[in-house]
Amino acid sequence: MTGVLTVDRPAQPTAPTRYTVALARTEEDVRAAQRLRHDVFAGELGALLTGSQPGLDVDPFDAYCDHLLVREETTGQVVGTYRLLPPERAAVAGRLYSESEFDLSSLAGIRPELVEVGRSCVHPDHRDGAVISLIWAGIARYMADRGHEWLAGCCSVPLGDGGALASA
């Protein structure tokens, strides 16, 4: 028998993607979060954003919020974000974002300890659970470090499938 014998090698596992989670420290960090939000909300989900800055999801509450970022370590790309409005800055802003959607007057007693969260999104290539887990770990650390007791927020749930995914 002639020829070359080859042995199939098992595929080499790829190194796991590594992430970091931290609050935005610079205006460019915030812009990276706003770009990701625009890409997901407008580009992927078809939301009609009315901001004045093309390619960014910007609203007046951004200036009062802390922006939690998850970055892919190798590239530095922001692949997940969540916006946090602490109670002292909600007071300066004059209200919570959620109050534009809901009557939250019954929450008056807990407002001094309530952090509002919103504008959560994860880049589609990183939706395996790791990034959203880090986001929630970051929120837990934020709440504990600052002594806040309550967390609230609203979210948008696409219902184009008749609500099947939302009810799953």
Buried (B, 14 or more C-beta within 10 A) or exposed (E): EEEEEEEEEEEEEEEEBEBEBEEBEEEEBBBBBBBBBBBBBBEEEEBEBEBEEEEBBBBEBBEBBBBBBBBBEEEEBBBBBBBBBBBEBBEEBEEBBBBEEEEBEEBEEEBEBBBBBBBBBBBEEBEEEBBBBBBBEBBEEBBEEBEBEBBBBBEEEEEEEEEEEEEE
